[in-house]
Amino acid sequence: MDAPLVSVVMPVYGVEKYVGAAIHSVLSQTLPQFELIVVDDCTPDGSMAVVRSFDDRRVRIVRHQRNLGLAAARNTGIANARGQFIALLDSDDVSPPLRLATQVAALQADTHLVGCGGRMQYMNPEGLLYGPVHQPEAESARIPPTLLFRNAFFVSSMMFRRRVFETLRYRTDYRMAEDYEFMVRAARLGRMCNLPELLLHYRIHPTSLTSTKPQLMDECRQRIATEQLRLMGLEPSPFELGLHLHAANPGAPVSRQKLGEVFDWLRKLSLVNHAVQIYPQQALDDVIASSWFEVCTLASGLGPQVLAGYFGKRLEGRARIPARRLMNFAIKSLLQLNRESLRR
């Protein structure tokens, strides 16, 4: 068989209920010149029986002799890929029919792009789509500084040029967040983007790793953040790392004192980057400003001081916040003032 244009890499482990839909979505692509490399990571269930039920010569199976984990399985699939472009798809997710054609067209049209992802919509265990379509960071210049805080891509929407994997492989010492860590390094090889098209149906189910091992996920994110901050010449203390991770993924309201400390940390990041120039300064400042808004929004229950602090504390960046969200932020903060007045 001639070398395919695209190789789709799909690790398989414990997904008997879902892998059939994932494979069907690949075989239904409008772009016909692809191969699907299924990596059996010694799955203990009937997943591979489902895989073998697809009688299609474009499906290739590679098997590990023992369970090695997701990162190693991706590496195995990549090592066996023959395509000019390599796409990633988890075995419980689904690719819309135009996905591969859309991404190949984008990469062929822009030779400076090394990889691209796209929009995502959630899907329940039964395969029904729900909620809004999510657009990850769309501006290429903002992707590297966004990665300083969080993953800027939905991994199952990603396609790369083959040359990316001539330089990089997944790190197997990451048992979770390995995709995030890989994207951080890939973004240093060249420009990456997220396309405006819906390229992924992301399945939410109770047995996913993100759902079952949140503590391990947090530990891996701490490592990724620390490694990036060290490239800026920073050696964050545990306290500073906590501030950074809260700015990256604000999960709970904070005190007014903690809010000021988060602001000081974000301001420090901007000033340090002025000196070392790791990230495009305006892009980093814009990402910082957006993160500051998210932190303040979550803390709106502290009252109008948060609102005053958000508009009063000076950051260099521009947060692109829809007017509706700004209004909701203001209303929540002012409502807290009314509650305090009533209590008096």
Secondary structure, 3 states (H helix, E strand, C coil): CCCCCEEEEEEECCCCCCHHHHHHHHHCCCCCCEEEEEEECCCCCCHHHHHHCCCCCCEEEEECCCCCCHHHHHHHHHHCCCCCEEEECCCCCECCCCHHHHHHHHHHHCCCEEEEEEEEEEECCCCCEEEEEECCCCCHHHHHHHHCCCCCCCHHHCEEECCHHHHCCCCCCCCCCHHHHHHHHHCCCCEEEEEEEEEEEEECCCCCHHHHCHHHHHHHHHHHHHHHHHHCCCCCCHHHHHHHHHHHCCCCCCCHHHHHHHHHHHHHHHHHHHHHCCCCHHHHHHHHHHHHHHHHHHCHHHCHHHHHHHHHCCCCCCCCCCHHHHHHHHHHHHHHHHHHHHHC
